[in-house]
């Protein structure tokens, strides 16, 4: 059970990661910036701190005692990840959701795994490293096929984009994918914060919550700040008081809870995997969450009347499952 527990936690985290986006379908009648402020306040500050306060003894003392470089890097990479999140929304109008999501997920999974791997001392002396690289490459193939299936589906239903914007959209999506990987890079670099939490009495599984508090403070600065800029720019402060907005608020809160539930549980599984945790767990989290999000899409009828793209999507998801299994096997070698 001790061997399986980390992977069971990552699988559970994948469910939350693949499901939180459902809430974004229920933003109206709130403006995006108003909905986003509620969402990120729950996801990046309230829920992480409450969970960490209960699970990590002397949380704020832990952060104060942690190496300042680890705190700075964790917050910096969290902030840069926030920039990537904003670019995601800019890319979709140019190249569509399916292609944007495929590029971002593929790059976020691979870059978010490889950078922490390169930061490990004598990383390639570890027999698991070669399996991790192979698994990441296989996962990229699966993500690419899933994205292609989405593009073919969009063509069938007539939801296509201006080809002249393709290169610009792809450039933005690539930038977004690299920056999106930095959330996990920040988490890996904040490991000394988690180690300090263990010194103060936190169990290994929960120590990662202290690291997330640091990383997400940086992420909150970018996300909250950008939303406030939009509130001023669009003069949309009154959006918080629009009638019949209770359902939008409910989904903003639920999406926030699901979003950090994914990261918090992933962090627990990653911590139990040891040094290779962020390297193995991250691509597994994103790959499996892509499967979950497509299950929700199938249930909502998004793949109706698109038989061939649906079959291609299933092939892509099967390859992602294969890659996840290989990542799991690699952890037994580390």
C-alpha positions in Angstrom: 0.0 0.0 0.0 2.9 2.4 0.8 4.1 2.0 -2.8 0.7 2.5 -4.3 -0.4 5.5 -2.1 1.6 8.2 -3.9 0.1 7.1 -7.3 -3.4 6.9 -5.8 -3.0 10.4 -4.5 -1.8 11.7 -8.0 -4.8 9.9 -9.6 -7.2 11.6 -7.2 -5.5 14.9 -7.8 -6.0 14.4 -11.5 -9.7 14.1 -11.0 -9.8 17.6 -9.4 -7.4 19.0 -12.0 -9.5 17.7 -14.8 -12.8 18.9 -13.3 -12.2 22.4 -11.9 -12.5 23.9 -15.4 -16.2 23.0 -15.4 -16.8 26.0 -13.2 -15.6 28.4 -16.0 -18.8 27.6 -17.9 -20.8 29.4 -15.3 -19.1 32.8 -15.1 -22.1 34.8 -16.3 -23.5 37.3 -15.3 -20.2 38.2 -13.6 -17.5 39.8 -15.7 -14.4 37.6 -16.1 -12.3 39.8 -13.9 -14.8 39.7 -11.0 -15.3 36.0 -11.3 -11.5 35.5 -11.4 -10.8 37.5 -8.3 -13.2 35.3 -6.3 -11.8 32.2 -7.8 -8.1 32.9 -7.3 -8.7 34.3 -3.8 -10.2 30.9 -2.8 -7.7 28.8 -4.9 -4.4 30.6 -4.1 -4.7 32.1 -0.7 -7.7 31.1 1.5 -7.9 27.3 0.9 -4.1 26.7 0.8 -3.4 28.6 4.0 -6.3 27.1 5.9 -5.3 23.6 4.9 -1.6 24.3 5.6 -2.4 25.9 9.0 -4.1 22.7 10.2 -1.6 20.3 8.7 1.8 22.1 9.2 2.7 23.1 12.8 3.9 26.7 13.1 3.3 27.4 9.3 4.4 31.0 9.3 7.5 30.3 11.4 8.4 27.6 8.9 8.2 30.0 6.0 10.2 32.6 8.0 12.9 30.1 8.8 13.1 28.6 5.3 16.1 29.6 3.1 15.2 33.0 1.5 16.4 31.8 -1.9 13.9 28.9 -1.8 11.1 31.3 -0.8 12.1 33.8 -3.5 12.4 31.2 -6.3 9.1 29.6 -5.3 7.2 32.9 -5.5 9.0 34.0 -8.7 8.2 30.8 -10.6 4.6 31.1 -9.3 4.3 34.6 -10.6 5.7 33.6 -14.0 3.2 30.7 -14.1 0.5 33.4 -13.7 1.8 35.1 -16.8 1.3 31.8 -18.7 -2.3 31.5 -17.5 -3.1 35.0 -18.9 -1.5 34.0 -22.3 -3.7 30.9 -22.5 -6.7 33.2 -22.8 -4.9 35.2 -25.5 -4.1 32.2 -27.6 -7.5 30.6 -27.8 -9.1 33.2 -30.1 -6.3 32.7 -32.6 -6.0 28.9 -32.8 -8.9 27.5 -30.9 -9.2 25.7 -27.5 -8.2 22.2 -28.7 -4.9 23.2 -30.2 -4.1 25.7 -27.5 -4.8 23.1 -24.8 -2.7 20.4 -26.6 0.3 22.7 -27.0 0.1 24.0 -23.4 -0.5 20.6 -21.8 2.3 19.0 -23.8 4.9 21.6 -23.0 3.8 22.1 -19.4 4.0 18.4 -18.7 7.4 17.9 -20.4 9.2 21.2 -19.4 7.7 21.0 -15.9 9.3 17.5 -15.5 12.6 18.0 -17.3 13.7 21.3 -15.6 13.4 19.8 -12.1 15.2 16.6 -13.4 18.1 18.7 -14.6 18.3 20.4 -11.2 18.8 17.1 -9.4 22.5 16.4 -8.6 23.7 13.5 -10.7 20.2 13.1 -12.1 21.2 10.9 -15.0 23.0 8.5 -12.7 19.6 7.6 -11.4 18.2 4.6 -13.4 14.8 6.1 -13.3 15.8 9.2 -15.4 15.9 7.4 -18.8 12.5 5.9 -18.2 11.1 9.3 -17.2 12.4 10.9 -20.4 10.9 8.1 -22.5 7.6 8.4 -20.7 7.5 12.1 -21.2 8.1 11.7 -25.0 5.4 9.1 -25.2 3.0 11.4 -23.3 3.8 14.2 -25.7 2.6 11.9 -28.5 -0.6 11.1 -26.7 -1.3 14.8 -26.0 -0.6 15.7 -29.7 -3.0 13.0 -30.9 -5.6 14.3 -28.4 -5.1 17.8 -29.6 -5.4 16.7 -33.3 -8.6 14.9 -32.5 -10.0 18.1 -31.0 -9.0 20.1 -34.1 -10.7 17.6 -36.4 -13.8 17.7 -34.2 -13.8 21.5 -34.5 -13.6 21.3 -38.3 -16.6 19.0 -38.4 -18.8 21.3 -36.3 -17.5 24.4 -38.2 -15.6 25.9 -35.3 -12.4 26.9 -37.1 -10.1 29.9 -36.8 -8.5 32.4 -39.3 -5.4 30.6 -40.7 -3.6 34.0 -40.9 -3.6 34.1 -37.1 -2.2 30.5 -36.7 1.5 31.4 -36.3 0.8 34.2 -33.9 -1.5 31.9 -31.8 1.0 29.1 -31.8 3.8 31.4 -30.6 1.6 32.6 -27.7 0.6 29.0 -26.9 4.2 27.8 -26.8 5.1 30.7 -24.5 2.1 29.8 -22.3 3.1 26.1 -22.2 6.7 26.9 -21.1 5.5 29.4 -18.4 2.7 27.0 -17.3 5.4 24.4 -16.5 7.0 26.8 -14.0 4.3 26.1 -11.4 5.9 22.7 -10.8 9.4 24.2 -11.1 8.5 26.6 -8.4 7.2 23.7 -6.3 10.4 21.8 -6.8 12.5 24.8 -5.9 10.4 25.4 -2.7 11.4 21.9 -1.4 13.6 23.5 1.3 10.4 25.0 2.7 8.8 21.6 2.9 11.9 20.2 4.6 11.7 23.0 7.1 8.1 22.1 7.8 9.2 18.5 8.5 11.8 19.8 11.0 8.9 21.7 12.8 6.9 18.5 13.1 4.9 18.1 9.8 4.6 14.6 8.4 6.2 14.1 5.0 3.0 14.0 3.1 1.8 17.3 4.5 5.1 19.2 4.4 4.4 20.0 0.7 1.5 22.3 1.7 4.0 24.8 3.1 5.8 24.9 -0.2 2.5 25.5 -2.1 1.7 28.5 0.2 4.9 30.1 -0.9 4.5 29.4 -4.6 0.9 30.5 -4.7 1.6 33.8 -3.1 3.6 34.6 -6.2 0.9 33.2 -8.4 -1.7 35.3 -6.6 0.2 38.5 -7.2 0.0 38.1 -10.9 -3.6 36.7 -11.2 -5.2 39.1 -8.7 -3.2 42.1 -10.0 -4.2 41.4 -13.6 -7.9 41.1 -12.7 -7.7 44.4 -10.7 -6.2 46.1 -13.7 -9.1 44.9 -15.8 -11.6 46.1 -13.3 -10.1 49.6 -13.6 -9.7 49.4 -17.4 -13.2 48.1 -18.0 -14.8 50.1 -15.1 -16.5 46.8 -14.1 -16.5 47.1 -10.3 -20.3 47.0 -10.3 -20.1 43.5 -11.8 -19.8 42.2 -8.2 -23.3 43.3 -7.5 -25.2 42.2 -10.6 -28.5 40.4 -10.0 -28.8 36.7 -10.1 -25.1 36.1 -9.7 -25.3 33.6 -6.9 -24.7 30.6 -9.2 -21.6 32.3 -10.7 -20.2 32.9 -7.2 -20.9 29.3 -6.2 -19.0 28.0 -9.2 -16.1 30.4 -8.6 -15.7 29.1 -5.1 -16.1 25.4 -6.1 -13.6 25.8 -9.0 -11.2 27.3 -6.5 -11.6 24.5 -4.1 -11.1 21.9 -6.8 -8.1 23.7 -8.3 -6.1 23.7 -5.1 -7.4 20.3 -4.0 -5.6 19.0 -7.2 -2.3 20.7 -6.3 -2.5 19.9 -2.6 -3.1 16.2 -3.1 -0.6 16.1 -5.9 2.0 17.6 -3.6 1.2 14.9 -1.0 1.8 12.2 -3.5 4.9 13.9 -4.9 6.4 14.2 -1.4 5.9 10.5 -0.8 7.8 9.7 -4.0 11.0 11.4 -2.7 13.4 13.4 -4.8 11.9 12.2 -8.1 8.4 13.2 -7.0 8.0 16.5 -8.9 9.7 14.9 -11.9 7.4 11.8 -12.1 4.2 13.1 -10.6 3.8 16.3 -12.6 3.5 14.8 -16.1 1.3 12.1 -14.7 -1.0 14.7 -13.1 -1.4 16.6 -16.3 -1.7 13.6 -18.5 -4.4 11.9 -16.4 -6.3 15.2 -15.9 -6.5 15.5 -19.7 -8.3 12.2 -19.7 -10.7 13.4 -17.0 -11.5 16.6 -18.8 -12.3 14.7 -22.0 -14.6 12.4 -20.0 -16.5 15.4 -18.9 -16.5 16.7 -22.6 -18.0 13.4 -23.8 -20.7 13.5 -21.1 -21.6 17.0 -22.2 -22.0 15.9 -25.8 -18.9 17.8 -27.2 -17.9 14.7 -29.2 -21.3 13.9 -30.6 -21.4 13.3 -34.4 -17.6 13.2 -34.5 -16.9 9.5 -34.7 -13.4 9.5 -36.3 -12.0 12.3 -34.1 -13.4 10.6 -31.1 -11.6 7.4 -32.0 -8.4 9.3 -32.5 -8.9 10.9 -29.1 -9.3 7.5 -27.5 -5.9 6.4 -29.0 -4.3 9.5 -27.6 -5.7 8.9 -24.2 -4.6 5.3 -24.3 -1.0 6.4 -25.0 -1.2 8.9 -22.1 -2.3 6.0 -19.8 0.7 4.0 -21.1 3.1 6.8 -20.4 1.6 7.3 -16.9 2.2 3.6 -16.2 5.8 3.9 -17.3 6.2 6.9 -15.0 4.9 4.8 -12.2 7.3 2.1 -13.0 10.2 4.5 -13.1 9.6 5.5 -9.5 10.3 1.9 -8.4 13.8 2.3 -9.8 14.7 5.5 -8.1 
